[in-house]
Amino acid sequence: MAPFKVKIVRPDIAPNRAKSSASSESKAELSTQYRVHKATSKESGAIPDINSPTKKPVTLPKNQAKAYSKIVKNRRPSIEIAKSFVELNLKTVIDVENAPKLTKKEIRQMRKQEKKENRRRFRKLKIFMSFMLLLLIAVGIAGLWWQTSTRPVNPEDTGSYRFEVARGATSTQVADALVNGGFIKNSLAFRIYARWSGNIIQAGTHMLSPSYTLQEISEKLTMSSTEEISIQIPPGLDLGQLRDVFRRAGFSNAEIDRALNADYDNEILRGRPEGATLEGYVFPETYRIFAGDNLEALIQRSLDELERVVEENDLKQRFAYIGMTFHEGLTLASIVTLEVRSSEEQQKVASVFLNKLSIGDWLGADPTFRYAFRNGLCDVNGPSCNSVFNTRFNVNNTLGRPGVLPPSPIANVGAQALIATANPAATDYFFFVSGDDGITRFSRTVEEHERLVVTYCRELCLL
């Protein structure tokens, strides 16, 4: 491209095309006048009016005149501005045109390198996605494990059981003991929660339930063992059934064995036959004890309560009046307890049994052979049970005796049955039957009794 020149003609000083024929004198005069005005403006700070050279220059304030002079001095020529514009906008095009052309081999290598780079980036993305997937799976498995481990062991078992924490026991030892005791599912989950929650386990006795969650058990173990628990002992239970009551209250089998075989200093126990157990002597009542109390303390309280009831109602004297020791009276009252519920009926049933004993007859009480069978004293749950406790006549019952009470009570006895038995009704009844309708009917003869059984006791009497 051939170089070009740009000629700029200032209109204020260039000769007018219309006046091209003006004289040289006018040109000289105009040029001289402009120089005079320019010099004057520089000295006085005024801007000349170049369109009207014959007029006086415009005068500016000194500070504005100084700024204007600075702008005029630093102003770039128009050719430089045009050159910068061309370089700025055409640089990319020029670079591309001037770039060296690649050979086919170089293009193949470049594409190969790009593919390699893409594969490397894909591998990194694949590794990252795999890691995130494994992380999500691990979190899901951990969440499922935690949810399973913190659930109750047995939501249906709402009973409270004693749990002992030895002084100085570590969290690992406590967790393992909780697993062995059937209170939690996983010892690791318990240790994690105990550390995370900051719970401090208190030594002593605690009442726990398999229906508690892991979090609830952890909270329970942070409480001191001064809380009271309520243990209800209902009437009509033998020692085997009382064991279940004590186990539900949290006592271990070893604690129960120790308590039932312990020696108790009570006047009420001194009239027992040699070798007699606590059968029938654990007085039915609702007892409140501290969680840390042992079972011996509860049984001692029950014996004290029985002794209080006996003394307040003169029961020893009342049983002596009908020809019985207190132990025999308690035995008879235990049978009456299992036969009927109301106090009036209990007095009549006691009268029936006393009338039978007075003539040396069999008592014929079904609860006696049931007791013998339940406690493994015979192999038959019926009148043919061969046990000294069975008071039903049967040719196979060679151990039972007519006109004789069982050797010991067959259940614990409440105050109502004790008082009713010690104060029997005056009747001449020898038989009774509890019908399917819940009514107890009494009779004097065997024929009358059998007729009542056929009529009113077809289901309960298995007819």
Order of alpha helices (4+ residues) and beta strands (2+ residues): alpha-beta-beta-alpha-alpha-alpha-beta-alpha-alpha-beta-alpha-beta-alpha-alpha-beta-alpha-alpha-alpha-alpha-alpha-alpha-beta-beta-alpha
